Amino acid sequence: MTTSHRSGLPRLTRRIFTDLRIWMVGLGLCTGLAFPFLAVLLGVPRARVITPGFFAATLGAGLFVSALNHGLARTVVGTRVRDVAAAMRRVEDTLRAMTARGEVGGCDPETCLVPVDSDDELGEVAGAFNALVDALARSHTADAMTRRLGEVLAAHQELEPLARAFLAELTDATGLPAAALLVRRGHDLEIAAATGLTDADTLVVSAPVRRVERELAAVEVRLPTDVVLDAAAVRFRPRTVIVLPASMRGVLIGVLVLAAPTEIGTDLRRDVERVLPTLAVALNNAVSFERLQQVAACDPLTGCYNRRFGLRRLTEEFERAVRSGEPLGVLLFDLDHFKTVNDVHGHQVGDRVLQAAARATRRVLRDGDVLMRYGGEEFVAVLPGAGPRDLLELGERLRRAVADTAVPDGHDLVHITVSVGAAAFPSSGVGNVDDLLRVADEAMYRAKTAGRDQLALAASS
């Protein structure tokens, strides 16, 4: 390893003041030797100065002055160097203790910085040391933020809780008042979570987000101070908006949007960018997990919820209805003469009949309603907020929609009808999900007994 020096004088030892003493002694000797000849040039008789005694006196004087200068240097410079070194040791001890507690980011000038009390090289050394401490503290803060965000991302599998927790930790760590996280589902970007924004959905079609989507490169928008964004989008007047891509192997997984009423510093942006690869992996895993859940939750033939997940959703809606006092209705329906369809037309046609019945049902259900395949040719529609009157209306629409459906089988058309049983909480007097399904099943069998292709409502308590 080579070491470069800005000084032209070579190092003689490993100690600076020892080198200084050697050079001063050498300078004193040279001065003592040169002084008699200088005196001759100035007109002093040669016989008086070019003598052993005069040479001895001038050499002694040179050595004395060099020793005096060395002592003064050690006193003036050495004391200040020792003060700086002592301050550095105190800072080192403080940093070690704070690192052990994970608090380096809380450094302040009194505990972590050396006073810069001069404009000379020693002041430069102290300033350089302070800059190093600041850089170390920033690095530790950035590492701590990255670690905390990584822990948040690792702690969640489902997309929405992951996105909310990530934004909460990010805004807390950075102090940014507004942020949004968009994720790609299929071919489209969707809002996964947002904070400080009142109409985050507009971000999906915004020009900066579209540009990031195309170019996979960060976009920074700096707004003049006299520009005010639509109040529906943000709750403050932003000065800087940064849009960052979270990608894997050149594929966009998500987009992170940051907004602030001041400029977002380069260091803060760099700190956030450090976590983007981890964010991309976590979002990709969450989307994959969501797809697996959807596959596990859905009946592969009809696309409805299967019995297991459908009953889970029904239980959730029932518990919500109990807490809120809002009604909850179910329509339990069965395809009429389905065994005959299988026997006469075959199971492949029977499968298409089930699919057609599910599609017809979904067309009449409302947003938020849940359809599950209860078993075989039986289905259950869960209708939050639906009382007896709503059940009669929706049940009739469902029955007619299925009755208007026909499935081709060669030159023949297979017509479908259903028998529907309706029950509502709390009007049916049930106390749990099993009771609700039981009274709906009893109503359905009354509809079948009455001639099929009918709707029957469970009796009110």
Secondary structure, 3 states (H helix, E strand, C coil): CCCCCCCCCCCCCCCHHHHHHHHHHHHHHHHHHHHHHHHHHCCCCHHHHCCHHHHHHHHHHHHHHHHHHHHHHHHHHHHHHHHHHHHHHHHHHHHHHHHHHCCHHHCCHHHHCCCCCCCCHHHHHHHHHHHHHHHHHHHHHHHHHHHHHHHHHHCCCCHHHHHHHHHHHHHHHHCCCEEEEEEEECCEEEEEEEECECCHHHHHHCHHHHHHHHHCCCEEEECCCCCCCCCCCECCCCCEEEEEEEEECCEEEEEEEEEECCCCCHHHHHHHHHCHHHHHHHHHHHHHHHHHHHHHHECCCCCCECHHHHHHHHHHHHHHHHHHCCCEEEEEEEECCHHHHHHHHCHHHHHHHHHHHHHHHHHHCCCCCEEEEEECCEEEEEEECCCHHHHHHHHHHHHHHHHCCEEEECCEEEECCEEEEEEEECCCCCCCHHHHHHHHHHHHHHHHHCCCCCEEECCCC
